[in-house]
Amino acid sequence: MPEFKSNPRWRLWLLRIDAFVDSAAWNASKGFSRFWGSLVDYSGLIRLRGWKRAFFELASEGTTLGAAGSIVLLLFAIPAFKATEGDWRARGDYAVTFEDKTGTIIGRRGMFLDDSVPLSAMPPYLIEATLATEDRRFYDHFGIDPLGTVRAIMSNAKAGGVVQGGSTITQQLAKNLFLSNERTIQRKINEAYLALWLEAQLSKGEILKLYLDRAYMGGGTHGVAAASEYYFGKSVKSLTLAEAAMLSGLYKAPTKYSPNNNIAAARARANQVLSNLVEAGFMTEAQVASARRNPATPVPSANGNAPDWFLDWAFEEVKRIAPPGDRTITVRTTLDPAIQKTADTAIADSLRQYGQQYKVKQAATVVQSLDGAVRAMVGGADYGESLFNRAVYALRQPGSSFKPFVYATAFMNGFAPDDMISDAPITIGNWSPRNYGRSYAGRISLRTAIAKSINTVPVRLAESFGRGKIVETAHKLGIRTELKITRALPLGVAEVTALDMVGAYSGFATGGLKSTPYAIEWTKTRAGVITYDRTREPPPEQVLPEEVAYEMNSVLSTVVNGGTGGKAKFPGQMQAGKTGTTQAYRDAWFVGYTGWYAASVWFGNDDYTSTANMTGGSLPALTWHSIMEPIHSGLSFKPIPGVPVSADLLASTGKPAEVATATPEATVSPQALTPAAAAVIRDVGASMRARIPAAKAREAALVPAADGEALSLVTPSATGRSNNLLNGLSLLGASDAAAPR
């Protein structure tokens, strides 16, 4: 730096550069000023009037707005051009073949395609049916068809709904190759730019071939060649006109018009495609008459109702857990086809028989083993009408079916099922919750409060130990949605899913072990390499104290045996669960379990309109019964831990397969004890039960707070806590089994 400062030559050169820049900038500004002044002077000499003036004004404004709009559209197009980077032709998704728990193939998902058949080898009427239905001006437009778009808008306006699409085959291909199905302005802009890009890169024949190879055709298949094998068991080269028409009808809505889901709708759509062929001038009415009289029939293996909602969810789970590498894999799932069929039938029958009476249109259910293995899933009334999985993704208020999380939290904070508490009006700030029927029972036990679904009691309990602990308990058991802490939280105003609810309730039946629902047992590549194995997962976490889980089982069994869930009860097994009804009867739930399975059932409407006074104890409990009773047929009796087995149940089922005790490691068996030992244990049990009423009398009473009065936080003594050992010992004799807890 010192040398630079001392060198006059460098300083002279820098001064010359600076002077040149300054003078050039000054001369440019002066030149532009002279040019602009001349332009303004010349423009001032122009005088336009009438239509000429209006024309030039509009042209000027249009040019300005067009230039600004072009800049904005180019900015929007940047993500579209990025999507074309790399080898876009070779991109693919997972290709997954799903098996049920026995190894039988139940469906496929992902990119199953066959691009081995050249366009020239495909039947000409298949290509013509595609063009007549999807894009009649395919060979005349440049990727975007303004005339077709205008025609579609006019047809839709005349029909009062969407009856005709405006997207060209090129635009649909752009969406299939690069974009998602979301309906946004950004996606439509990207789609338009990518369509222009495809037209510039490929010939019309190449675009049509790619479209026929990549279009989703339902059943996990992509492309007409794969769909031909899947639906008709033959090569695409051998398709008849009727079969080609049925395949060409799948582009619009592959699930709705799939012959798997609705053969009548598929044939009606195929008939419309035949009409399109005639209207477009590709064929005459005489040429399509035979295809109309003899509609296509898919091969028997493609018929039947696939567990589509379960497969959709399982496919998402595969993408979440599958390691990188081979994407063509086989997956063994947890699905039980017999249970799935029972669940499908129960939901369909309930909606058909009672949907109009209760003004309810949708339902969902999840059935799982207590370890979390999902055996059946129904995500709505009709998969063909709506692919949305309400069992997994619908966020709905659980109502009183959320209360078990409140009571479980109470039991972890010193309360016991037989503690007495006041059912009376309570006010928190300006909020006063009321019971169903607006009546109050006075002092009742917690067991009775949950059986009768009393509202004031869980609110009073939450005030005593804090609502944050309830959220913590629910999340530990498996509720994954956000639970906002509000005054009404104990009454189930936070939103949950049916999948999370069944997993959380299973945690009670397992003695407090977390039971996360899962769909996949293992995944295997084409080479036979196991890439995921459920048995390698860590053991479930103990999220509730065992004694608390047993107490919850005891009180939730009361809901079925003497409370609001009576319609869920069926003979031969023990049941426990909880009903749920939300404000204005928008949602109705029953979530429950036996010693074998747990299931959640939800009814409601997608638009949140109210049902006709439907409660959780009505149609949901009845549907739960319709699902659970058949799937327990032939199963041995299996008690719920912590719940005494009544003499009547023992007499109707014979000796229990398992005996519920306070600890899962040991099992109490009447045959393992001598008569003398059994007599001693019965005497001890009777003595301890006799002391319970005295202990209850010493418990602190929870009294209602007057308006404006702060609620006292009272923690009852643990003296009255249920003795789970007595529940196990009650299995030794009918007299003990009938003893109240």
N, C-alpha and C positions, 0 to 999 in steps of 0.2 A: 504493500500500500504506500509506504513512503516513496518508493521508486516511481510509482505512478504519479504521485503529486508533484514530484520534482521533474517530470518529463513534460515539457511544453508541447511536444508534438501530439501526444495523446489528448491533452486538454484542448488543443486546437481542433482535432477531429470531433471530439464530443460536442464542442460548441457549434461546429458546422452541421452535425446531425440534428441537434436541437433546433437550430435555425431553420433547417429544411422542413422539419415536421411542423413547426409553428407556421411557416409561410404557406405550406401545402394545405394545412387545415383552414387557414384564413382565406386562401384563394378558393377552396372548395365551398366554404360557406357563402362567400360573396357570389360565386357563380350560381349556386343554388338559389340564392335570393333573387338574382337577376332573372333566372329562368322562371321562378315562381311568379315574380311580378309580371313578366311578359305573358305567362299563361293566364293570370287573372285578368290582365288588360284585354287579351284576345277573347277570353270567355265573356267579358262584359259586352263585347260587340255582338254576341250571339243573342238573338231574341226568338224564343220559341213560345208558341201559344197553342191552346187547344189540345188535341190528342197527342201532338208531337211532344209537347211539354210534359204531359202526364206519362207518356211512354219513357222518355229519357229520365224522368224523376224515379220511376219504378225501377228502371234498369240500373240506375246509379245505386239506389238503396239495395237492390238485389245483389249487385256485385259486392258491395261492402259486407252485407250480411253473409253472402256466400263465402267470401274470403275468410271471415271470422269463423264461420261454421266449419269450413274445411280444416282450419287449424285445430279446432276442438276435436273433430273426428279423427284427425291424424294422431292426436294425443291419445284418444281412446284406442286407436288401432295398434299402439305399441305392444300391449300384451298379446294381441293376436299374432303379430309377426314373430314374437318370441316363441310362440307355440310351435312354429314350423322348424325350429332349430333341431339339429340332429337327424337321425334316421327315423323319420316319423312313420314310414311304412312298416317298420319292424316293431313298432310299439304294440304291446299286448297286456292284457290283464291276467289275473289268476284264472286258471281253468280247473275248477274243483268238482270232483264227483263225490257226492255225499252218500254215506251208508247209514242205515239205522243201527240200533244197538246190536242187532243180530248179524249184520253184514250185508243186508239186502239194500241194493241201490234205491234211493228214494228221490233223487233229483240231482241237478247240476246247476252250477252258477259260474259266471265268468265268461271268458272269451273262448268259447268253443266254436271254431270256424274251419271251413274247408274252402280254400281258394284254388284247388287243383283243377277245377273244371273251367276251360276257357269260355269266353262269352259266345263264341261261335258254336259251341257244343250244347248250349242251353236251348230248350225249346223256344221258338220265336214267340209263341203266345205267352210264355212267362215274361219275356221282356216287354211285350206289348201291354200285358196286363199291368205291369209295374209302371210303365209310362202313362197309360190311360188313367191310372188311379192317383199317381203321385206327381207327375209333371208332364203334361201333354206337349208343352212347348220346349222340352228339354233341348232339342237340337236347334232351336231358334234363338235362345237367350244367351247372355254372356255370364251366367252364374246367378244373376238376380233377374227376376222376371217382373218388371213393373206392371205389365198388363195382367199377369196372373195374380199379383197382389191386389190390384184394384178389383178384379173379378171376385176374389175371395172375400174382400171387405164387403162388397155389395151383397154377395150370397149370405154372408153371416148376418148382415143387417136385416135382410129380408126374412131370414129364419128366426131372428131373435136370439141367436146363440152361435157357437162355433160349429159350423158344419163343413167348412172347407178351409184348408190351410194355405198360406201364401208362400211357404218356403219351397224352393226348388230342390231337386235331387242333389244338386251341388251344395246347397246350403245345409241340407240334412247330412250329407257326407262330412262337411266341415265340422258340424256339431259332433258327429259320431267319432271322428278322428281326434279332434283337438279340445272339445269343450264339454261342459256338463249339461244337465237337463234343466238347470235353474232358469226361471223365466224373469230375466232382467234386461234392461236396455243395454247394459254393457255387453251381455252375451250376444244379443241380436246384432250389435254393431260389429263385434268380433266375428260373428258368423258371416256377415256380409263381406267383410274384408277377406276372410279366409276363402270364401267362395270365389271371389275374384282372383285370388292367388292360385287356387286350384285350377281354374279355367286357363290361367296363363301358363301353368306348369304341365298340365296333362291334356290329352285329347279327350273328346267326348266319350269315346269307347272306353278309355281307361277309367274315367270318372264313373261311368255306369257299372263297369266291372267291380270297382272298389265298393260301390254302394251295395251291389248285390252280394258281395262277400262279407261286408262289415255290418249291415243292418241287423239290429237285434230282432230275433224272431220268436222270443219266448222260450221257456224251458231251459234257459242257460245256453241257447244256441245263437250263433251269429252267422248270418249269410244263408242264402237259399239252399246251397248244397248241404250244409249241416242240418238245416231244418227239414229238408226232404228226407234225409235218413232218419231223423228223429220222429217226425210225425207219420211218415208213410212207409218207412223201412225200405226205401229204394233210392237209386241214384237220381239226381236232379235231371239227368238226361232222359229219364223214363217217365217223367211226370205227365199226367193227363191234363186236359184243359181244366177240368173241375178242381184238380189238386193244385194246379198253378194259380187258379183264381183264389183258392183258400189261402195259399201262402202269400199272395200279393195283398190280401186283406189284412195281413198281420202288421204291416209297416206302421199303420196309424196307432194301434193300441195292441201290442203283442200279447199282453196279459188278458185284456178284456175279450179279444176275439180268438184266443187260443182254443183249439179243439179239446185240449186237456181240461180247461176250466168250464167251457160252455159250448158244446157242440152246436146247439141251436143258433147261438150268436155268431159262431164261426161260419156256419152255412149261410146265414142271412147276409153277412158281410161279403162272402164269396159271390153271392147272387148279385150284390151291388157292383162288384168288380166286373162281372160279366156284362152288366148294363153299361158300365164305363167303356168297355171294349167296343160296344156297339155305338155309343154316343161319339167316341173318338174316331170312328170310321175304320178301326183296325179289323173288325169282323162284322158279319151280318147277324141278325137275330136268328136266322136259320142255323148258322154255324154254332151258336152258343146254346141252342135249344136242348141238345142232348145233355150238356153239362148241367143245365138247370134241372132237368128231370132226374139226373143221376148224380147228386152231390157227392163230394169226396167224403171218405170215411177214414179216419186215422187208424193206424195199426193198434191192436188191443193194448200193447205194452205202453202206448202213449196216453191211454185213457186213464181215468181215475183222478181223484183229487189229491194232488201233491201237497205236502205240508209247507206251503210256500212262505208263510210268515216265519215259520221256524227256520227255513232254509235261508231266507234273507238275513235274519239275525245271525245265523251260524256263519254265513259268508263274511259278514263284517267282523266276526270274531276271528275267522281264519286270517283275514288281512291284518288283524291286530297282533296275533301271536306267531304267525308263520315266519320263520327265518328267511333271509334273502337266499336266492338261488332258484332252483327249479320251481316254476309257477304252475306246472301241471301236476296236481296232487290229488290223492284220495283221502277222504276224511271219514273216520268213524265217529258218528255222533251219539248222543245220549237218547235220541228219540225212540219212543216205544210206539209203533204204528197202531196197536190196539187202543192204547190210551189216547192217542191223537184222534183216532176215529170217534171214540166216545166223546171227547171234548168238542169236536166239530159238530157232532149230532146234537149234543146238549145245547150249545149256543144257538145253532140254527133253529131247533125246535122251540126254544124259549122265545126267540124273537118272532118266529112265525105265529106262535100261539098267543103270546102276551104283548107283543110289540105295540100293536094298535091300542090295546087296553091301557097300557102304561105310557103311551106316547114316547117310546124309546126306539131308537134306530140302530144303535151300535152297542157292541159288547166286546169284552176281551177276557182271556183267561190264560193262566200259566199253571201247569202242573209239574211238580218236580219231586224227586226223591229227597229225603231229608238231608242228604249230603250235598245237594245243590244241582244234581244232574237233572236237567229239564227234560221231561218225558213228553210234553205236549205244549203247544202254544197256538192260540187263536187270537189274531190281531184285529178282528173286526167282523162285520156282518157278511161281507162278500169281497174276496180278494180280487175278483174280476172287476169290481166297481172301484175299489180303492186299495192301493198297495200299501198305504200308510199303516204301520204296525202300532196299533194302540196299546198293545201289551208292553212294548219296549220304549216307545217314544212319546206317548201321550202323557202329558203332565196334568193330573187331575187331583182335586182335593179329596183326601181319604175320609174325611168326616170322623166318626167315632171309631173307625178301624185304626186310627192313629193312637187312640187312648192306651193300648197296651204298652207303648213306649213310656207313657206318663206313669203308669202303675209299676212298670219294671224299675223306673228311676226311683219311685217312692219306696219300693222294697229294698233298694240299695241304700236308702237313706233312713233306715230305721223303722219303716212301717211294715205291717204284716197284713195278710188277707182278711183276717177277722177283726182288725182294728175298727173301732166305731168312729164315725165322722158325721158331721151334720150336713144333711142335704137341705139347704135353705137358701133363700135369695142372697146373692153376693154382688157387690158393686166395686169395680176397680176404675177409679176416675169417673168417666161418664159412660162406662160400659157395664151392662148388667146381663150376663148370660142367663138363659132360661132353659129349663128342661123341655123335652118333647112332651106336649100335652099341658105344659105350664103348671104342673103340680109338683109338690115337694113332699118327701117322705119323712122328714125329720132325721133322727139319728139312725144311720144304717152302717153296715159293715162295708169295707172296700169291695169284698166279694160281691155283695148285692149291688153295689154301685156300678160295677163293670158289667154284671149280668143284665141289669136293667138299663144300661147305657145312660146313666145320670150325667148331666153336663156340669153341674155346680161342683161336684166332688173333684174331678181332675183339675179344674181351675183353682180350687182351694189348695189342693196338693201342690200344684206348681208354684203358688205363692209362697208355700212354706219352704221349699228347697231351691227354687229358681228355675226359670225356663231354659236357661243355657244347658243345664244338666240333661234335660229331655232331648235336646238336639244332639248332645254328645252320645246319649244312649242309642238314639235312632241311627246315627251315622255308624256307630260301632257295629250294630246289627246288620247293616248293609244298605241303608237308605243313602243314595248317592246324590240326590238333588239338593239344591240349596233350601234350607229350612229357616225362613226369616223368623226372628224372635219377636213375636207380638203377643198381646194379651190373649188373643184367641188361639194361639198355637196349640194348647192342650186339647182343643176341640177339633183339630185336624183341618186347619185352613191352609197349611202349606201344601205344596203340590208334590206328588210322588208318582211312581209308575207301578203298574201291576207286577212287573218283573222284580223290582226292588222289594215290594211288599211281601211276596211269597218267600223270598230269600230271608228277609228279616224275621218273619214268623217261624221259619224253620229253625232259627237260632234258639227259640224256646224249646222246641221238641228235641233238639240235640243236647240239651243240658247246658246251653250257653255257648256252644261252639259256633263260630261264624259259618254260615252256609251260603256262600256266594253262588248264584246260579251260573251254570256253565253248559255249553252245548257240545264240546269237542273232547273225545277220549284220546285220539291220536291222529296225526297227519303223516302221510307217507308219499314219497316221490314216485315217479314212474319206475325208478330203479329199485324200488322196494325199501328205501332208506327211511326209517322213522325220524322225522324232523321235530316232532312234538309228542310228548307222552304225558298225559294228565297225572299218572302215578308218580311222576318225578316232582310234582308240585309239593311245597312244604305242607305239613299237616295244618288243619284249620286252627285258627287262634281262639282261645277262650276269651270271649268278649263280655260274657255275663257270669257272675258267680253261679255256680251250679245250683245252690239252694234257691236263688232268685228265679232261675229258669223254671225250677220245679214248682215254685209258688205261682208263677205265671201260668203254667200248664193247668194247675188246679183251678185258678179263677176263670181261665178261658174255657175250661170244660163246663163250668157253670153256665156260661153264656148259651151253650148248646142244650144243656140238659134242663135248664130252668129259666132261661133268659130270652133275649131277642132273637137268638139264632136257632130256635127250635126246629125250623123247617129244614135245617141242614142235617139233622140227626138221621142216622140209619142204623139198622141192627148189625150185630156181629163184630163191631169195632168201636173203640172209643174215639170221640171227636172233641176238638177244642178249636175255638175261633172267635171272631168278632165281626159284628155287623158295622156298617158305616153308611151314613146318609148326610149329604151336605145341604147347605142352605138352599132353599127354593127347590129342593129335590132335583138338583142338577146331576148329582152323581150318587150311585148306590153301590155298595161293596159288600162282599163277604170274603174274608180271608181266614183260612183255617187249616187244620192238619189232623192226621191220625198218627198211629205209630209207624205207618209206612210212607205216606205221601203228604205233601202240602200243596195247596192250590189257592189262587186268588181269582176272584170273579168280579168284574166291573161292568156296570151298565150305565149308559148315558148317551148324550147326543154331541156330535162334533161341533155344533154351533152353540153349545152351552145352554140351549133352551131347557126349560124345566120339564121333567117327566110328570106324569099324572100321579103325584103323591107316592111314588115308588120308594120304598125304604130298603135298606140292606137286608132286613129280615124277611123280605118278600121274594121277589124274583131272583136276586143274587144268591140267597141262601138255598132256594129251591133248585137253581141251576147247579150250584156246588154239590148238592145232594145227587143230582142227576149224573154228574161226572164221577163223583167219588164212590158211590155205591157199586156201580158195575165194575170199576177197576179193582175193587177189593174182593170181588167174587172169586172164591177159591183160595184166597190168601189166609194163612193161619192168623189167629188172634195175636195182636201185638199191642200191649198197653203203652200208654203215654207216661213217661217218667214223672213221678210225683203225683199222679192221679189215682186215687183208690179205685179198685175194680169192684163194681157192685155184684152182689150175689146173683141178681137176675142175668147180668151179662156173662158171668161165669157159667151159669146154668145153661145159657143158650149157645155158648161157644165151646164148652169143655174147658180143659185146663189151658191156661195161657202159655203161649210159646215163650214168652219172656216175662220176668217179674220186675216191675219198676221199683227201684230202691233209691236210697239217698246217694249212692255212689255207683257209677256204671261198672266199676271193676268187679263188684261182688253181686251175686244174685241170690236172693232169699228163696228157698224152695221148701214148701211144706214137707216134702218127703225127706228132706235132709235133716229134720229136727225130730227128736224124740217127743212123744206126747207130753212128758213132764216139762221139757224145755219150752215147748209151745205154750203150755199152760202158764208157765212163769212169765214168758214174754207178753202174753195177753193180759195178765194181771198188772204188769208194769205199765203197759200201754193204757189200760183203763184208769190206773192211778194218775198217770200224767194228764190224761184228758180231763179228769175230774178237777184238776188244779187250774185248767185254763180259764173257766169262768171267773174264778177269784182273781186271777191275774188281770183279766180284762177290766174288772171293776176298778183296778188301780191305775188304769191307763189314763193319760191326760186327754180330755175331750177337746176336739177341735170345734169351736163354735163359730157361727157366722159373724161377720163384722157388720156393724151398722153403717149406713150411708155416711161416707166421709171418714169413718174410723179406720185406722191402720190395722191391718191384719197381723195378729200375733203369730210368730213362727214357732209352732209347737212340734216337737219331735217326740213321738211316743216311745215308750220303753220297748226293749226287745223281748220283754217277757212273753208277749203273746205271739211271737213268731212261730209259724207252723213248723212242726217237727216232721221233716220229710221221712225220717226213719219210721215213724208211725204209719205213714202212707204205705211203705213197703210191707210193714208188719200186718197191715190191715188185710193183706192177701191171705193171712193164715186162717181166717174164719169169716163166716157170713156176718156174724154179729159185729166184728171189728170193721169189716168192710163197709157196713152201713153207718158206722159212727160218723157224726159230722165233724168237719174240721173247723 
